[in-house]
Amino acid sequence: MPITHRPIASRRPATGLHRIRSPLSRIAFTLAPRTSHLLWLEYGTARLQGPGDATPEHAGPRILWWADGERRDLIVEIGARGTLVSIPETTLLQVLPVTPIGDQMQRTLSQNLELPTDALGAMTDLLAGFASERQGTDPGADIAAANYLALLVLQIWRMARKDLVHLGGAPQGLSERFVLLAAQRVRDHRLVDDYARDLKVSRNRLGSAVKRATGLSPRAYLHRLLVRDAMELLANTGMPVSQVAFRLGFADPAYFTRFFQRETGQNPGAFRRSFSKKPNVEFQSFAAWP
């Protein structure tokens, strides 16, 4: 069956809003890179398709969040209904609060999410308000639209956070919930026992699931996240080492220095100097470290 292709304009970094209203033929939306995408699929089916691969088909009602990634197509089947919101990277950063909670939100929203559907009323109201103000001509409509978008992103994070501690599922699901929860709470320096309690499992069960999925113990995985975040701040910002330590939740910069050196073999200052001396380095992310 032929596909009607509807590219999403990306000439300017504006948030896109696309209503999907029971198409009579299959539709493909081109999802731009450096953009996050929210799909509220009321009913029908949809799937992502990239170069040479395709994800499993999703059936509504479902709320899906796809973090910034490579250019892909969203294939929407005949009769589907929903709303697609595309948020450029710069816009997403602007609507996140400059607070520790903003840091938690950013880490959560950097991952693909399939959200629970128990807060659809709030999601529907926020989408309707955002759409109305985005198209409105009243004074301050752009400000109202930005505030609606900020509330929409906050609602996504709340739904993801609530789902992280939901009990049940196979060990693979448990490890995935731990990874997502760790991304949110790693800078709180919580104990492994705290994570196990939040996920309603024993410490031993959590350790076994995380070890199978990541090759690391929960404690070692948490340390890896802290070191990765430290590397990004040291390489990408001019923050003093003490400020990096405080940003990562360390009360004592000297302890942070000892921790970083134990984990990497270099102290923070030496790491920053060695990184800055490398010619033609295009820093992207330490997400895959080590």
BAPABA-269548 format. One record per residue (C-alpha): residue number from 0; x negated, y, z. Coordinates in steps of 0.1 Angstrom, whole numbers, plus 5000, padded with zeros to 4 digits. Layout:
N
NUM,X,Y,Z $
...
***
This chain:
290
0,5000,5000,5000 $
1,4986,5034,4991 $
2,4975,5057,5019 $
3,4985,5094,5020 $
4,4953,5111,5032 $
5,4956,5143,5053 $
6,4922,5157,5061 $
7,4920,5178,5093 $
8,4904,5212,5084 $
9,4871,5217,5102 $
10,4859,5251,5087 $
11,4864,5268,5120 $
12,4862,5253,5155 $
13,4899,5256,5162 $
14,4920,5231,5182 $
15,4942,5211,5158 $
16,4978,5200,5165 $
17,4994,5175,5142 $
18,5030,5162,5146 $
19,5034,5127,5133 $
20,5071,5123,5124 $
21,5080,5088,5110 $
22,5061,5090,5077 $
23,5074,5070,5047 $
24,5040,5059,5037 $
25,5008,5050,5056 $
26,4988,5082,5066 $
27,4951,5086,5072 $
28,4940,5116,5092 $
29,4902,5124,5090 $
30,4889,5130,5125 $
31,4860,5154,5124 $
32,4828,5148,5144 $
33,4818,5169,5174 $
34,4855,5169,5183 $
35,4876,5149,5208 $
36,4910,5136,5199 $
37,4941,5129,5219 $
38,4968,5107,5204 $
39,5002,5105,5221 $
40,5018,5076,5202 $
41,5054,5076,5210 $
42,5062,5045,5189 $
43,5048,5027,5159 $
44,5012,5016,5154 $
45,4979,5033,5146 $
46,4942,5024,5145 $
47,4908,5040,5140 $
48,4887,5031,5110 $
49,4850,5041,5105 $
50,4825,5032,5078 $
51,4827,4995,5075 $
52,4847,4988,5106 $
53,4881,4992,5122 $
54,4893,4991,5158 $
55,4922,4969,5169 $
56,4957,4983,5162 $
57,4974,5003,5190 $
58,5012,5001,5195 $
59,5032,5028,5212 $
60,5041,5041,5236 $
61,5005,5047,5243 $
62,4981,5076,5252 $
63,4947,5074,5237 $
64,4916,5097,5241 $
65,4887,5094,5217 $
66,4856,5112,5227 $
67,4834,5130,5203 $
68,4818,5106,5179 $
69,4812,5099,5142 $
70,4835,5109,5115 $
71,4864,5084,5113 $
72,4899,5080,5100 $
73,4931,5076,5120 $
74,4954,5052,5101 $
75,4990,5057,5111 $
76,5015,5031,5099 $
77,5050,5038,5083 $
78,5076,5050,5108 $
79,5052,5059,5136 $
80,5059,5090,5157 $
81,5036,5110,5180 $
82,5012,5140,5184 $
83,4975,5143,5176 $
84,4955,5170,5193 $
85,4919,5176,5181 $
86,4897,5196,5204 $
87,4863,5208,5192 $
88,4833,5203,5215 $
89,4828,5240,5222 $
90,4865,5245,5230 $
91,4865,5215,5254 $
92,4836,5229,5273 $
93,4853,5263,5276 $
94,4885,5249,5292 $
95,4866,5227,5317 $
96,4861,5244,5351 $
97,4826,5253,5361 $
98,4828,5233,5393 $
99,4818,5198,5405 $
100,4853,5186,5394 $
101,4845,5201,5360 $
102,4813,5179,5359 $
103,4834,5149,5368 $
104,4859,5157,5341 $
105,4832,5161,5315 $
106,4817,5127,5323 $
107,4851,5110,5322 $
108,4861,5127,5289 $
109,4828,5117,5273 $
110,4842,5081,5270 $
111,4871,5066,5250 $
112,4901,5061,5272 $
113,4934,5043,5270 $
114,4956,5060,5295 $
115,4986,5047,5316 $
116,5020,5059,5305 $
117,5035,5067,5339 $
118,5031,5104,5335 $
119,5046,5110,5301 $
120,5070,5137,5313 $
121,5041,5159,5323 $
122,5022,5151,5291 $
123,5052,5158,5269 $
124,5059,5192,5286 $
125,5023,5203,5283 $
126,5021,5194,5246 $
127,5054,5212,5240 $
128,5041,5243,5258 $
129,5008,5242,5240 $
130,5025,5239,5206 $
131,5049,5267,5213 $
132,5023,5292,5225 $
133,4999,5281,5197 $
134,5024,5291,5171 $
135,5039,5320,5191 $
136,5034,5357,5183 $
137,5042,5372,5217 $
138,5014,5392,5234 $
139,4990,5369,5252 $
140,5001,5338,5233 $
141,4964,5328,5227 $
142,4957,5331,5264 $
143,4988,5310,5273 $
144,4978,5284,5247 $
145,4943,5281,5262 $
146,4957,5276,5296 $
147,4981,5249,5284 $
148,4951,5232,5268 $
149,4932,5234,5301 $
150,4961,5218,5319 $
151,4965,5192,5292 $
152,4928,5182,5296 $
153,4932,5182,5334 $
154,4962,5159,5331 $
155,4942,5135,5309 $
156,4915,5134,5336 $
157,4940,5128,5364 $
158,4956,5099,5345 $
159,4922,5084,5338 $
160,4911,5088,5374 $
161,4943,5071,5387 $
162,4939,5042,5363 $
163,4903,5036,5373 $
164,4912,5022,5407 $
165,4941,5001,5394 $
166,4938,4965,5406 $
167,4938,4935,5383 $
168,4922,4923,5352 $
169,4893,4900,5343 $
170,4857,4906,5355 $
171,4851,4924,5322 $
172,4879,4949,5331 $
173,4865,4952,5366 $
174,4831,4962,5353 $
175,4846,4987,5329 $
176,4865,5003,5357 $
177,4834,5005,5378 $
178,4814,5021,5349 $
179,4842,5048,5345 $
180,4845,5054,5382 $
181,4807,5056,5386 $
182,4806,5082,5358 $
183,4830,5104,5378 $
184,4815,5098,5413 $
185,4778,5091,5410 $
186,4768,5126,5422 $
187,4787,5119,5454 $
188,4761,5093,5463 $
189,4787,5068,5475 $
190,4778,5033,5487 $
191,4785,5002,5466 $
192,4809,4992,5494 $
193,4829,5024,5487 $
194,4833,5015,5451 $
195,4843,4979,5459 $
196,4869,4993,5484 $
197,4883,5017,5457 $
198,4885,4989,5432 $
199,4901,4966,5458 $
200,4875,4938,5454 $
201,4847,4923,5475 $
202,4812,4937,5472 $
203,4800,4903,5459 $
204,4827,4901,5432 $
205,4819,4936,5420 $
206,4782,4928,5420 $
207,4787,4897,5399 $
208,4810,4915,5373 $
209,4787,4945,5369 $
210,4756,4923,5367 $
211,4772,4902,5339 $
212,4783,4933,5320 $
213,4752,4956,5324 $
214,4724,4934,5335 $
215,4720,4956,5366 $
216,4733,4955,5401 $
217,4758,4982,5410 $
218,4732,5001,5430 $
219,4707,4999,5401 $
220,4734,5011,5377 $
221,4742,5041,5399 $
222,4705,5050,5401 $
223,4702,5047,5363 $
224,4731,5072,5359 $
225,4714,5097,5383 $
226,4681,5094,5365 $
227,4698,5098,5331 $
228,4716,5130,5343 $
229,4683,5143,5358 $
230,4664,5137,5325 $
231,4691,5156,5306 $
232,4690,5186,5330 $
233,4652,5186,5331 $
234,4648,5184,5293 $
235,4677,5206,5283 $
236,4677,5234,5309 $
237,4653,5257,5327 $
238,4668,5249,5361 $
239,4642,5247,5389 $
240,4637,5212,5402 $
241,4654,5221,5434 $
242,4685,5233,5416 $
243,4685,5201,5395 $
244,4684,5181,5428 $
245,4713,5201,5443 $
246,4733,5198,5410 $
247,4729,5160,5412 $
248,4741,5159,5448 $
249,4707,5155,5466 $
250,4706,5175,5498 $
251,4668,5174,5499 $
252,4648,5183,5467 $
253,4618,5164,5481 $
254,4638,5132,5484 $
255,4650,5138,5448 $
256,4614,5141,5436 $
257,4605,5108,5454 $
258,4636,5091,5439 $
259,4629,5103,5404 $
260,4592,5092,5406 $
261,4601,5058,5420 $
262,4626,5052,5392 $
263,4605,5066,5362 $
264,4569,5066,5373 $
265,4567,5104,5369 $
266,4577,5133,5391 $
267,4603,5157,5377 $
268,4578,5184,5368 $
269,4555,5160,5350 $
270,4585,5146,5330 $
271,4596,5181,5320 $
272,4561,5191,5309 $
273,4555,5159,5289 $
274,4589,5163,5272 $
275,4583,5199,5263 $
276,4549,5191,5247 $
277,4563,5166,5222 $
278,4565,5183,5188 $
279,4596,5184,5167 $
280,4617,5166,5193 $
281,4655,5170,5187 $
282,4670,5162,5221 $
283,4704,5146,5219 $
284,4712,5125,5250 $
285,4697,5101,5274 $
286,4730,5082,5275 $
287,4714,5050,5262 $
288,4684,5052,5286 $
289,4666,5031,5295 $
***
